[in-house]
Amino acid sequence: MRGYIIKIDHFLKKNNGTKLPDLYIEFYSYSKMNKIQSSPELRTHLKDLQIQINLKEKEKIKLNINKLKFNHYISGNRASKSLTRRLRNQYAKNRVEKLVVDQIVYTSPSEIGQKFNQLYQDLYNLSLSPELKDIKSFLLNTQIPRISPQDLTNLNKKISPEEVQFQIDRLATNKTPVPDDFTNLYYKYMKSYLLKPLTEMFNQAAENEVRSILRKSPFLVPDDSVSIMDGTDEGILAWIAVNFLTGSTGFSACYSEVLPVVKGKVHRVAEILNTQFYAFSYFYDRAAECDLIDYMEGGTVKVRDFARKAEEVCENMARFSSLSPFLCMDLTYISALLQEGLGFEDQTPVLLRKKMHHVEISWTLGAILQVLRPMHY
């Protein structure tokens, strides 16, 4: 037994760097020794060996997983054909379904892309700096499909991890390995590891596809010009671009959308029509942004001034969008609220103030509510 103990100490010292196959051999040898003549030392050593083997096996599995992920998704940059096909089909649902040009209906994505490219070239060739009326005339004679808000959301939406997981769950498990050597079963078992790299890969592929189209256009496009937007920027830019292309912008179009919100729905107080009307906060800020008043001093404007400025901003979004992307909508709403909501005439003066007697009035509504609270209003 003394010899065994010396041998065990020797192996314990060197086993930290022992390879997994050697650990298997050692464990097998000591298991046989333990069967012949068991001892507490041998049993302890076998437990230590088992722990080391388990750790080594976990390291090996983790290493193999990382190696597979690295080789497959970074070097190869590809995924299972069945998974790719499913996601491409899902992505295809978010495209413009048809385009009508010269009474010919196009439904193929490639043909639609070519026709849009041709439309942009024709628009570009109108002149070096086409007038707005020329662009409107061109768009009026071109049957570009009108895009619904839901279509617009889908067109700008990234592929989400939930979509990738949904498609992985739908993969058949009885398929043989595809040319990339990965079975559908592999994707199902490994999806917790693969969702993030797969999602990034498919979104990157979508961006690359757009870049390839832009490189064929007549415009000079920088390399970093393509990205998938989300949040406020997506809504702002998409609303401006799509509505302009479909001829849905302008003061009149915006006014017709705002009118149902205020007409007949605002309580009119007859007394305010015969007295001075003060406006602040939202009214003040929008008026200052478009230079109707001085931001520090305020000023007095007439109701018609809001309408005129709204029309100017809405018809020249490219010039005013840097101030506030919603300036057209805000000014149109103010104009409609004052005229159709409260019933003011075009000539009615509106006193825009930030302070009265050197006191801020932006929180007047809150102050009024505080005063009315004890009165149980």
N, C-alpha and C positions, 0 to 999 in steps of 0.2 A: 504493500500500500504506500510505503514511503516513496517508491519510484513513481507511482501514479501521481502522487501529490506534487512532486517536483516537476513532472511532465505537464500537469495541469497549470502550474504557475508559469511555466515557460510559454504555454499556448495563450494564456490570458494576457501576457505582456505583448504578444505580437498580433493578436487577433483584431486589433483596431484597424490594421491595414490589410487584413486577409480578404481575398477575393471570395465571392459567393460560392463558386464551385468547391474551393478548398474547405469552406465552412461546412458544406454538405458532407464532404468526405470525413472531416473530423467528427461531425455529429454522428455519422454512421458508425465510425470506429469506437467512439466512446459509448454509444448505445449498446454495442456488442459487449464491451467491457463491463458495463453496468448490469447486463443480464447474467454474465458469468459470476461477477462478485460486486454486488452493489455496495455503495457507501454514500454517506452524506455529501462528501466532497465531490464525488462523481455526479450525483444528482444535481448539486448546485451548479457544477460546470455545464451540465447538459441544459439546464434552464438558461444559463448565460448565453450558451451557443444558440439556443432557440430564439432568444431576444435579438441577438446580432443578426441571425438569418432573417427574421421578420423585418428588421430595420433595413437590411440590404435589399430585400425583395421590394419593399415600398419605394426605396430610392431608385431601384431599377425600373419599376413601373412608372414612377414620376418622370424619370429621365427619358424613357421610351415615349411617353405621352408628349413631352416637350419636343422631342426629336421629330415625332410625327407631325406635330403642329407646325414646327419650324419648316421642315421639308415640304410639307403639303401646302401651307398657307402663305409662307414668305418666299421660299424659293420657287415653288410651283405656281403659286397664286391661282389656284383652281379649286373647284369643289366637285362633288359628285354630279354627274350629268343629270340625274333625276331630280336632285335638289335644285340645281341651277335652272333646269327647265321649269320647275314649279314656281320658283321665284320670278323668273322672267315672265311667265304667264300672269302672275299676280301683278307685276309691274306694268304689263301691257294694258291691264284694265284701267290704269290711271292715265292713259293717253287720250288725245283727241281722236274720236272714233271715225270721223269723216270730214272731208273738206270739199267744197264745191267751187270749182273754177271753170268759168265759161260753160256753165250748165253740165259739166262733167263731174261725177261724184267719185272721189278717191277715198279708199278705205285702208289701203296698205300703208303701214307706218313709214316705210321707206319712200313711197310716192308722196305722202303728205309732207314729209321732211323736205323732199326735193322741191315741192310746190311752194312751201313756205320760204325756202331759200331763194326761189325765183321771185317771189313777191317782194322780199326784202331788197333784192337786186334792182327790181323795177322801181321801187320806192327810192332807193339810193340814187338811181339814175335820173330822177325827175329834174334835179339841178343840184348844184353844189350846196345851196342853202334853200331848200324848198319853203314856200310860204305855207302857213297853217291851212289855208283854203285849198292849196294843191294837195296836201296830204289828206284832208277830209274828202276831197273829190275822189282821190285814188281809192281810199278805203270804202267810200260809198259804192263804187263800181266793182269792188272786190268782195265776194261772198265769203268773208272769213267767219268761221263758226262762232256763235256767241257762247261763252263759257259760263256755266252756272257756278255759284259759290262753292258747291261741293266738288265740282270738277277742278276748280282752281286750287282748292285745298289738296286734292289728290295729286295734282300735277307737281306741286312743290314739296310733297311729303317724302321724307326719308323712309327707307326700309327699316322697320323697327325690329328689335330682338324678338318681340312677340310674334311678328309675322314669320321670322325664320324658324322659331320654335314650332309654330303651327304647321308649317310645311314639313319640318322634320318628323313631327308626330304622324303625319299622313303618309310618310314613305312606307312602301311595302317592305317587309322583312324577309321575304322568300326569294329575293333577287340575288344573283351571283355577283361577285365583285366586278365593278366597272373598270375601265382602263386605268383609273387613278389608284387601283388596288384597295379601295375602301368600300365596304359594303354599307347598305342602308342601316344595318344593325349597328355598325360602328358609330354613325351619326346619332342614333337614338341613345346609345349608352354614354357617349361622350359629349352630349349636347351642352351640359353645364359648363364644360371647358371651351366649347367651340362657338357658343352663341355670339360672344363679343367679336372674335376675329372674323367670323362669317358675316356678321352685320356690317363691319367696317369694310370688308372686301367687296360686298355687293354694292354698297353706296359709293365706294371708290370707282367701281366699274361703271356705275351710272354717270358719275362726273366725267370719266374718261370718254364715254360715248358722246356727251355733249361737247367736250373739247374737240373731238374729231370733226364734229359737224361745224363748229365755229371756225376751225382752221380752213374750211372750204369756202367760207363766206367772203364777200368783198371787203370786209371791215378788218382793221388792224386790232387784234385781240391779244392782250398779254396772257402769259401762261397761268397767272393766278386769278383769272377772271371768272372761273367756274367754281361754284360751291353750292351745297344744298342748304338753303336758308330755313330758319324756323323762327317762331315768335313774331315780334312786332315788325322787324325788317321785312320778313316774307309778306306779311299782310299789306304793308305800305307799298312796296315796290310792285307786287303783283296787282294790287288794286289799280294803281296808276297805269301800269303798262297794259294790262288786259282791257281795261275800260277804254283806254285811248285807242287801242287797235280795233275795238269793236264799236267805236263811235259812241260810247256811253258816257263820256265826260261832258263838262260844260255846266254853266250855271243853271240852265233850264232843266236839264236832266236831274241835277242834284236837288233843285228846288222842289221838283215834283215828288222826290223821295221823302223830303223833309216835311212837306205840307201836311200829309195825313197825321203826322205826329203832334202838330200844334193846332191845326184849324178845328175850332169847335171843342177843343179839349182843355183850353186855358180859361180860367175864371177871369172875366173882364170886370174891372172896377171902374165905373164911370167917372169917379172923382179924379182919377189920375190923369184923365185926358185934358183937364183944365188947370193943371198945376205943373211945376217943374218936375222932371223925371230924372232921378239920379241912377247911374249904373256903375257897377264896380266889378272887381274880381275877374271873372271869365270875360265879360264884355270889355273891361278895361285892357286886359292883357292882349286880347285878339286885336283890338283897335290899335294898340301900341305896336304890335308886331308888323302890321301892314302900314305904319306911318300915318294913320288917321289922326293920331294925337302924339304929343310928346310923352315919353314913358315916365319922366319924373314929374312933369307939371300937370299932366292930364289935358283936358280940353272939352269943347262942346262940338258935337256933330249932329247932323240931321239923320233921320231914319234912312232916307234915300242914299246917304253916303255909305252905309253898310251894304246896301244892295249893289251899288255901283262897284264898290271895292270887291265884293264877292264875285261879281261877274268878271272883273278884271283878273282876279286870282284864278278862278276856275278855268278861264280860257287860256291861261299862261302858266300851267302847273310846273313846267320845266324851270321857269324863272323863280317861282315862289316856294317850291317844295323844300328848299334848303332851310327856310324859316320854320316851317311846321308842315309836316306831311298832311295834316288834317285841317289846314287853314281854310281851304275851299269849303269843306263841310261845315266848319265852325261859323264862318261868316254867313253862309247861306242859312244856317239854323237861326242865327241871331236876327237876320233880316226877316225871316218868316215868322219868328216869335213876336217881334215888335209889330209887324204889320198885320198878319193874319191871326196871331194869338192874342195880343193885347189890344189891337185895333188902332194903333197909332197911324197918323197920316204921314205921307212922304216928308212933309215939311216940319214935322214935330222935332224939336231939339232934344237931344239926349246929353245930359251933363255927366261926363266920365271923370270920376274922381278916385284917387287912391287914399286920400286923407281928407278929413273935414275937421277944421279947427285943430290941425296938427295931430289928429288921432286917426290911426289906421281903421278903415271900415271894411276890410276884407272878411272879417268874421262877424259881420252884422247879423246874419241868419242865426248863428250860434248864440249870440247875445240875446236875440229876440226870444228864442226857445227857452233860454234860461229865465227870462223875465216872465214868460207865460206859464212856466211849469207850476208855480204856486197857485195859479188861477184855474188849474185842472182843464186846460184846453187840450 
